[in-house]
Amino acid sequence: MNLTLKLSLALLTVVAVAARPIAQQSAPTTCSPAVGARLTAQLTAQLTPWLDDRAASHGFSGVVAVGCHGQIVYSGAYGKANRATGEANTIGTAFNLGSMNKMWTAIAVAELVERGKIDVNAPVGKYLPDLTNATIRDQVLVRHLLTHTSGLGSYFMRGFLRDRVATKTAAEYLPFFIEDAPAFTPGERMQYSNAGFALLGAIVERVSGVPYFDFIKANVLDRAKMTHASFADVRTPVSGMAVSYGVPPGGTAASDMRDQLEAHGGPAGGAYATAADLIAFGSALRDGAFVGAPIVQEFTTGKVAMGPDVKYAYGFGEGHLNGWRHIGHNGGAPGVGTEFLSFPEHDIDIVVLTNIDMPAATQAIGRAARIVTGQDLPFAPPAGGAAFSPAPLGPDGWPASEMGQRAARFMAALSAGGATYQQFIETEMVPSRDRTAAQRAAGAADLKERFGTLTMTRVVAQTNDSVEVLVSSEKQGPVKLIFDFESAPPHRIAQVDMKPGGLGEL
C-alpha cells in the first residue's frame, strides 16, 4: 500500500493487463496449492516480462515476491545489490525498508496492549511521566502516535543526519524533537510523523524494561522467524545487503545514497529484511504469532482517511481492491522504495523491495496487485486512461503552472522573512485555525536557524494539487519540500512539509 497517494499519482503508470482475480471473495482463508499454482502461472506470464523490460532499461533494481499461505510462489530478482563489488540482487538480499518497519513498532505496542501494559487511549505521560514538554506529555495519546495525528514531525533535525547519529536505544531519539510544540491540536488531523513512532519506541522500551531493539528481536523478528531481518548499520554494508542508489539533488546519474540515510534503522524505519522475511511476517500476523485476532483486527482496521478507500490504522494502512481487503505499509528514502501488501482474508502477500528511488516499487506493486485481484490500486490512473501530465518547467526551474509559481514565490518570501513573508501568508496561503499570520511568519526565524539558506535544486514530482521539490539546506543538507494546494480556486497553499534528508514522507 502506497501511503503517499498524491505523489504516487504523478509517478505511477500501470499498464492494463488481461487478468482475472486469482480467487473470489468466497475463497477459503487458507491459500490453497491450486491457488498458489495459478498465482505462479499468471504472474510469470504477465509480471515477469514487464519486470524484464524495466530492468533492462535500468528502471527496476530489486526483488518482487508473492506468498501463498506463507510460501513464496513467485519471485524475481534484478539489478545489483552492490555496484562497487558487482554483487547481484537475489531473493535472499536484505533491503533497507524505509518506513515499512513501522509495522514492527505497531506490533510491539499491540503485544503490550494485549498484556494490559499499554492503553492506546492513555496520554504519553502515563508511560513517560518525566517528559518536560507538557503538551506532548498530557495531550498526545498513544493512538495519536499510532495514527500520525499527534502533530509531531520529524527527528531529522538538529544535525541528526548530518552527524550520522547511531542510537542504541529508542530514548536517544527524543532530544531531537521532544521539546518541539505539536503543529496542531493532537487528534485534529493527520500529519505523517517519524518522531511519533520514535516516541512509541521509547514507550515500548520504558514499559517492557528492555531496549527497543532487543524487544523487537525477541517479540517480532524471532516469533515470525524473520531470520535475515535486522537493524544493520547502513554505513558498512556486507555481502547480502543491498546498497541504496539514487539521483542526488542537482545530479543526473544514480550514486550511492548511504550518506543521506540514517546510520541504522529504528522505530520509525530504516531496518533491513529480505522478501522471505516479509512473507513470514504476514503469515505470522495471520497465524496469531504476535497477538490474538481481536488485537490484529483493531490495529489493522483503518482509522484516518488518506484517499479513495484507503485509511491509516495503527501502524498499518488498510484498503480494499475488488472486494479484497488489504493491509500493509510502504517505505521510501533516497535510494529506497519498498511495498508490502497483504490480503489477510486470502492468505496472500505481495512484497516489492528495491534499492533505487521509490517509483520503481510503486509501479511494480501496482502491476502485481492488479494481476492478483483484477483491479488497479486506488492511486493508479484508470485502466486505458491518461495519467496526470505535469506542467513543464519555467526558466526559473519551477513548474510553469499557477501552483508551481506560487511555490516559487513561497521560497522567495520565506527567504525575505518579516513583513514580506507575512504578506505572502495572508494572501497566498490557507489561513490557520490556531495561529495568526503574524505568528506563522515569526516561525521563519526558527526555520532559518535550523536550516540556514535554502536553494531549490530540482522538481521531484507534480500532481493536480501538490508540488514536491528537493532543496539544498545550508545547515541540514538535502531537504524535501512538499507543497499541498487547495483543489479549487484560488489554489492557495494549504500546507508545506519539510523533510530533511528527503526522508520522513513515506
Backbone hydrogen bonds, N-H to C=O, Kabsch-Sander energy under -0.5 kcal/mol:
donor,donor_aa,acceptor,acceptor_aa,energy
3,L,1,M,-0.5
8,S,4,T,-2.4
9,L,5,L,-1.6
10,A,6,K,-0.6
10,A,7,L,-0.8
11,L,7,L,-0.7
11,L,8,S,-0.9
12,L,8,S,-2.5
15,V,13,T,-0.6
19,A,17,V,-1.2
22,I,372,V,-2.7
27,A,24,Q,-2.1
32,S,30,T,-0.6
36,G,32,S,-2.5
37,A,33,P,-2.4
38,R,34,A,-1.9
39,L,35,V,-2.6
40,T,36,G,-2.3
41,A,37,A,-2.2
42,Q,38,R,-2.7
43,L,39,L,-2.6
44,T,40,T,-2.1
45,A,41,A,-2.0
46,Q,42,Q,-2.4
47,L,43,L,-2.4
48,T,43,L,-1.7
51,L,47,L,-2.6
52,D,48,T,-2.9
53,D,49,P,-2.2
54,R,50,W,-2.4
55,A,51,L,-2.9
56,A,52,D,-2.1
57,S,53,D,-1.2
58,H,55,A,-1.8
59,G,54,R,-3.3
60,F,54,R,-0.6
62,G,78,Y,-1.0
63,V,353,L,-2.8
64,V,76,G,-2.2
65,A,351,V,-2.5
66,V,74,Y,-2.4
67,G,349,D,-2.8
68,C,71,Q,-2.9
69,H,347,D,-2.7
71,Q,68,C,-1.7
73,V,66,V,-2.5
73,V,71,Q,-0.5
74,Y,66,V,-1.3
76,G,64,V,-2.0
78,Y,62,G,-2.9
81,A,87,E,-2.0
82,N,87,E,-1.9
86,G,82,N,-1.9
87,E,82,N,-0.8
89,N,79,G,-2.6
93,T,90,T,-1.9
94,A,240,G,-3.0
95,F,273,A,-2.7
97,L,271,A,-3.0
100,M,97,L,-1.9
101,N,98,G,-0.7
102,K,99,S,-2.2
103,M,100,M,-1.9
105,T,101,N,-1.3
106,A,102,K,-2.4
107,I,103,M,-2.3
108,A,104,W,-2.2
109,V,105,T,-2.2
110,A,106,A,-2.6
111,E,107,I,-2.5
112,L,108,A,-1.6
113,V,109,V,-2.3
114,E,110,A,-2.6
115,R,111,E,-1.5
116,G,113,V,-1.6
117,K,112,L,-2.8
118,I,112,L,-1.2
122,A,119,D,-2.0
124,V,140,V,-2.8
125,G,137,R,-2.7
126,K,123,P,-1.8
127,Y,124,V,-1.7
128,L,124,V,-2.0
131,L,128,L,-1.7
134,A,132,T,-1.1
137,R,133,N,-2.7
138,D,134,A,-2.8
139,Q,135,T,-2.4
140,V,135,T,-0.9
140,V,136,I,-0.7
141,L,139,Q,-0.5
142,V,122,A,-2.2
143,R,120,V,-2.6
144,H,141,L,-0.5
145,L,141,L,-1.4
146,L,142,V,-1.9
147,T,143,R,-1.6
148,H,145,L,-0.9
149,T,144,H,-2.5
150,S,144,H,-0.7
157,M,155,Y,-1.6
160,F,157,M,-1.9
163,D,159,G,-3.0
164,R,161,L,-1.3
165,V,160,F,-2.1
167,T,165,V,-0.6
172,E,169,T,-0.9
173,Y,170,A,-1.9
174,L,171,A,-0.9
176,F,173,Y,-1.8
177,F,174,L,-2.2
178,I,174,L,-3.0
180,D,177,F,-2.3
183,A,151,G,-2.9
187,G,149,T,-3.7
188,E,185,T,-2.4
191,Q,148,H,-3.1
195,A,153,G,-2.3
196,G,153,G,-0.5
197,F,193,S,-0.9
198,A,194,N,-1.9
199,L,195,A,-2.3
200,L,196,G,-1.6
201,G,197,F,-2.0
202,A,198,A,-1.7
203,I,199,L,-2.0
204,V,200,L,-2.6
205,E,201,G,-2.2
206,R,202,A,-2.4
207,V,203,I,-2.9
208,S,204,V,-2.4
209,G,205,E,-1.9
215,F,211,P,-2.3
216,I,212,Y,-2.6
217,K,213,F,-2.0
218,A,214,D,-2.3
219,N,215,F,-2.7
220,V,216,I,-2.1
221,L,216,I,-2.2
222,D,217,K,-2.4
224,A,220,V,-1.9
225,K,222,D,-0.8
226,M,221,L,-2.9
227,T,225,K,-1.5
229,A,226,M,-1.1
230,S,272,Y,-2.3
232,A,230,S,-0.6
234,V,232,A,-0.7
234,V,263,A,-2.6
235,R,263,A,-0.7
236,T,233,D,-1.2
241,M,238,V,-1.7
242,A,94,A,-2.9
243,V,81,A,-3.3
245,Y,335,G,-0.6
245,Y,355,N,-2.2
246,G,255,S,-2.2
251,G,248,P,-2.7
255,S,246,G,-2.9
257,M,244,S,-2.8
260,Q,257,M,-2.2
261,L,258,R,-1.5
263,A,165,V,-0.7
265,G,232,A,-0.6
265,G,270,G,-0.7
266,G,269,G,-2.5
269,G,266,G,-1.1
270,G,98,G,-2.6
272,Y,230,S,-3.2
273,A,95,F,-1.5
275,A,91,I,-0.6
276,A,91,I,-0.6
278,L,274,T,-1.7
279,I,275,A,-2.2
280,A,276,A,-2.4
281,F,277,D,-2.0
282,G,278,L,-2.3
283,S,279,I,-2.0
284,A,280,A,-2.6
285,L,281,F,-2.3
286,R,282,G,-1.7
287,D,283,S,-2.2
288,G,284,A,-0.6
288,G,285,L,-0.6
289,A,284,A,-2.3
290,F,284,A,-0.6
295,I,292,G,-0.5
296,V,292,G,-2.1
297,Q,293,A,-2.7
298,E,294,P,-2.1
299,F,295,I,-2.5
300,T,296,V,-1.7
301,T,297,Q,-0.9
302,G,300,T,-0.5
303,K,312,Y,-2.8
304,V,312,Y,-2.1
306,M,310,V,-2.8
307,G,310,V,-1.5
309,D,307,G,-0.5
310,V,307,G,-1.7
311,K,318,E,-2.9
312,Y,304,V,-2.9
313,A,316,F,-3.8
314,Y,299,F,-2.2
315,G,146,L,-1.5
315,G,313,A,-1.0
317,G,328,G,-3.2
318,E,311,K,-3.0
319,G,326,H,-2.4
320,H,309,D,-0.8
321,L,324,W,-2.8
324,W,321,L,-3.0
325,R,323,G,-0.5
326,H,319,G,-2.8
327,I,342,S,-2.5
328,G,317,G,-1.4
329,H,340,F,-1.2
331,G,338,T,-2.1
333,A,336,V,-1.6
336,V,333,A,-2.7
337,G,354,T,-1.4
338,T,331,G,-2.6
339,E,352,V,-2.7
340,F,329,H,-1.8
341,L,350,I,-2.7
342,S,327,I,-3.1
343,F,348,I,-3.3
346,H,343,F,-1.6
347,D,343,F,-1.0
348,I,343,F,-1.4
349,D,67,G,-1.9
350,I,341,L,-3.0
351,V,65,A,-3.0
352,V,339,E,-2.6
353,L,63,V,-2.4
354,T,337,G,-2.0
355,N,61,S,-2.0
360,A,357,D,-1.3
361,A,358,M,-0.9
362,T,358,M,-2.0
363,Q,359,P,-2.6
364,A,360,A,-2.0
365,I,361,A,-2.5
366,G,362,T,-1.7
367,R,363,Q,-2.1
368,A,364,A,-2.7
369,A,365,I,-2.6
370,R,366,G,-1.7
371,I,367,R,-1.8
372,V,368,A,-2.1
373,T,369,A,-2.8
374,G,370,R,-2.2
380,A,377,L,-2.1
385,G,382,P,-2.5
394,G,398,W,-3.4
397,G,394,G,-2.1
400,A,392,P,-3.3
405,Q,401,S,-2.4
406,R,402,E,-1.6
407,A,403,M,-2.2
408,A,404,G,-1.7
409,R,405,Q,-2.1
410,F,406,R,-1.9
411,M,407,A,-1.8
412,A,408,A,-1.9
413,A,409,R,-2.7
414,L,410,F,-2.9
415,S,411,M,-2.1
416,A,412,A,-1.9
417,G,413,A,-2.6
420,T,417,G,-1.0
421,Y,417,G,-1.2
422,Q,418,G,-2.1
423,Q,419,A,-2.5
424,F,420,T,-1.8
425,I,421,Y,-2.3
426,E,422,Q,-2.2
427,T,423,Q,-1.9
428,E,424,F,-3.2
429,M,425,I,-1.0
430,V,493,I,-2.7
432,S,435,R,-0.5
440,R,436,T,-2.4
441,A,437,A,-2.6
442,A,438,A,-1.7
443,G,439,Q,-0.6
443,G,440,R,-1.0
444,A,441,A,-1.9
445,A,442,A,-0.9
446,D,442,A,-0.6
447,L,443,G,-2.0
448,K,444,A,-2.4
449,E,445,A,-1.9
450,R,446,D,-2.1
451,F,447,L,-3.2
452,G,447,L,-0.5
452,G,448,K,-1.8
455,T,472,S,-2.1
457,T,470,L,-2.7
458,R,470,L,-1.6
460,V,468,E,-2.8
461,A,468,E,-1.6
463,T,466,S,-2.4
466,S,463,T,-0.5
467,V,483,F,-1.9
468,E,461,A,-2.9
469,V,481,L,-2.5
470,L,458,R,-2.8
471,V,479,V,-3.2
472,S,455,T,-3.4
473,S,471,V,-0.5
473,S,477,G,-1.9
474,E,453,T,-2.0
475,K,451,F,-2.5
476,Q,451,F,-0.6
477,G,473,S,-1.5
479,V,471,V,-2.6
480,K,499,K,-2.4
481,L,469,V,-2.8
482,I,497,D,-2.3
483,F,467,V,-3.2
483,F,481,L,-0.5
484,D,482,I,-0.5
484,D,495,Q,-2.8
485,F,465,D,-2.5
486,E,492,R,-2.4
491,H,488,A,-2.1
493,I,428,E,-2.4
494,A,484,D,-3.0
495,Q,484,D,-1.6
497,D,482,I,-2.3
499,K,480,K,-2.8
499,K,497,D,-0.5
501,G,478,P,-4.1
502,G,499,K,-2.2
503,L,500,P,-1.3
